[in-house]
Amino acid sequence: MTKRDGENMSEAEASERTCIVTRRREAPEAMIRFVRAPDGVLTPDIRSRLPGRGAWVTARAEMVAEALKKQAFSRQLKAKVSASPSLPADVDRLLEADCLQSLAMANKAGAVVAGFGKVCEALEKGAVAALLEARGGSADGRRKLAQAARRAATARGRGERATEAISLFDSLQLDLALGRTNVIHAALAPGGPTQAFLARCRRLAAYRGESASGDAKDHDSEQTNELGPLNDVIEQAQPEDRKLDE
């Protein structure tokens, strides 16, 4: 039987959208919606809330560029649209801003701690859902926290279970989002605000063709000796990793 108007379709299938480039159906969360503003300007609708007819594109920068190149937006929206050549980069900035806004909300909800020592303490208590690392920060600091995460997981009988690590933002962006200075490392507690932030980060990373998260082993490709207690890890921190603790 042909599926029509949602007949015999699952709820997930009914909510899917068709990419105007690939013609594949995907969940809205994996796509970017675009609408035509009253002045004819093509507008990214990353929250999928703007009124009007929408054009959906798989959430990849190269797909947005391809839709622009093929003038697929005008065909889908059935009207001439004005689109900037920088549209793929504009979408990237919007997705990035959406992530940082979500991080600020998680911080207001009390779900974020910052500073090498405080992150280690949170790991020791088992209160970390994800690690946040400033892009361009100390590789040594990341390695030590990755080892600390593994030790904490092992101590709690979870084996060497990966702790998700996000490194999509530089220190200044984290400073502004968290209302602090010199943020290099932070940790996010489990809960709804953190999950909302992580979902946005995965979307941004996918758009860029990067990985937002990785096993802690990604930061430590060589075999290393077991570290002592987490207090010892704190003492070994690089100066830039301890700025928030001073």
N, C-alpha and C positions, 0 to 999 in steps of 0.2 A: 504494500500500500504506500502510496506517495505521501510523504510528510508534508502537511499543508497547514498553515496558520497555527503551528504548534501541536497539531494532532499527532498522537503517538510519539511525541518527542519528550525526552527527559527534560527536567528543569534546566540542567546544565546546557543541553543542546539548544534549548529555546533561547537561552541568554547569550549564545555565541554570536559573534559578528564576523562579517566577511571582509578580509583585507582587500583593498582596491588594487593592490599590486600583485599579490600572489594568488588571490581568489580563494585562499584557504580560510576556513572558519576557525576562530579561536575565541577563548574567553576574553571578555572586555578588559580584564586586568593585564592581559598580555598585549594590549593594543593601545594606540593613541587615537583619540577622536578629534576631528577637525570640523569646524563650522564656518560658515560664511557670515561675517559681521554685516550689519546694515549698510556699511559703506563699501562692501564688496571685498574687504580684506580677509584673507584666510587666517583663522585664529585657532591655535591649538587649545583643546579643551581637555587638559590632562586629568581633571576630576570628573569628566563626563557629565556635567551638570548644565551646560549652556543650552538654551532652547534652540529649536530649529533642526533641519535635516543635517545629519552627520555623515562624515566620511571617515572610515576606520582604516588604520594602517598598522601593520605589525610593528610593535615597539622596538624598532631597530633604526639607528640613524641612517643606514644605507637604504632602508626601505622608504623612509620619508624622502630622501634625496631622489630615489627612483620615481616615486609618485609625482614629485615636483617636475622632474625631467620629462615624464610622459604626459604631463598635464592631466593626470588622472583625477585630480580634485574637481576641476571644472566639470568633467563628465559625470562624476558621481553626484555632485551637488546640483547639476543641471542648471548651472549659471556661471558666468565668467567671474573668476576670482583673481584678486591681486595677491601674489605671494612673494615674500622676500627670498632672494637666493640663500640667505642665511637661515632659512627655516629649520634645517636639521640642528644647527647650533642653538637656535632660539629654544627649541624643544628641550635640548639638553639642559640649558640654564633653568628652564621652568621645572624640570624634573629634579634638578639639584636643589633648587629653592624649596620645593615641596618636601624633600628629605630633611633639610635643615629646619624647616618649620615644624615638622613632626618631631625632630630631636628636641627642639625647644619645648614642645608640649610635654614630651616624656620627662624632660628635666623639671618642668613645673610640677609634674605629678610625683616627683621624688624618686624617679626610676634611674637616675644617672648619678654616678660618683666619678670624680676626676682626680688624677694624681696617681703616680706609680704605687705609692704605699697604700692608698685607699683601695686601689684596684686589687692589690694583693690580698688585703684584708677581706674584701668582698669575695674573692675566689676561695679563700680559706673557709668562709662561712657557707659556701655553696650558693651564693646569692647572685650569680652572674649568668645571664642568658646569652650575652654577646660582649665581645671586646670591641672598643672603638679606638683606632690608632690613627694619628695624624699622618697624612701622606708626607713623605720626606722626613719623618722622625727617625729616631735612633733605631737602627736594625738590631743592635745589641739589646736595647730595651724590649723590643718586640719579642726577641728570642727568649729572653728571661721570663716574660709574662706567659709566653706559650708553654714553657716548661712548668711554670707555676700552675697553669691551668691543668696540665696533664697530671701533676702531682696531686692537686686538689681532687680531681676526678677519680684518680686511683684510690686515694684515701677514703673516698666515699663509696667505694665498690662499684664504680662506673667504668673501670678500665681506663683506657686512653681515649675516651670519648671526645670528639672534637668540640671545641667551643668556637662558635661562629665569630669571625673577626671582620670588621668593616674598616676599610682604609681608602675611602673615596674622597675624603675632604682634607684640606690642609689645616694647619693649626689656627690660622686666623679665622677661618670659617667656623671651626669648633668654638673658638673664643666667643664669637658673636652669638652663636646659637645657645651657648651655655652660660653666657654672662660672666665668664671668667677670663683669666689671661694665661697665656703660655700653655694651653691644653695640648698635651702630647698623647696621653693615654686616658681612657675612660672606660667604665663598665656600665652595662645596662642590666637592671634587674628584670626577672621574669614578669610578664603581665601584658595587658592589652596595649598600653602605650608603646612598649618596646616592640611588640609584634607588628604594630602599625608602621613604626619606623623601619624595621627590617624589611617589610614588604616593599616599601618605597625604595629602599636601597637596592634591593634585588632588581627592581624594575629599571632603575637608573643604570646599574651595572650591565644589565642585558642590553639596554639601549646603546651603550658604549661598546658592547662586545667584550666586556671585562668580567672579572669575577669579583663580586662584592665580599664574598666570604670564602674561607678556606680552612682546612684542617690546621690545627696548630703546628703540625709537622711541616707545613709549607714554609714556616719561618726558620726552620732548623734542619737543613738538608743533611748536615753532617752529624755523626754520632757524638753525643755529649755525655759527660758523666752526670749522675743524679746530683741535683743541688740539695743543699741542706734545707732546714725549715724556711718558710716563706719570709721570716724576718731577715735571713741571710740574703735572700733575693733582693729585698729592699735595700740592704746595705750596698749591694753591687750595682745599683742603678746608676746610669750615667747622669751627670749634673742636669741635663735638659729634661730628664725623666722625673726629676725630683722638685722641679720649680714650684709645683703647687703644694708641696708638703713642707716648704720652708716658711 
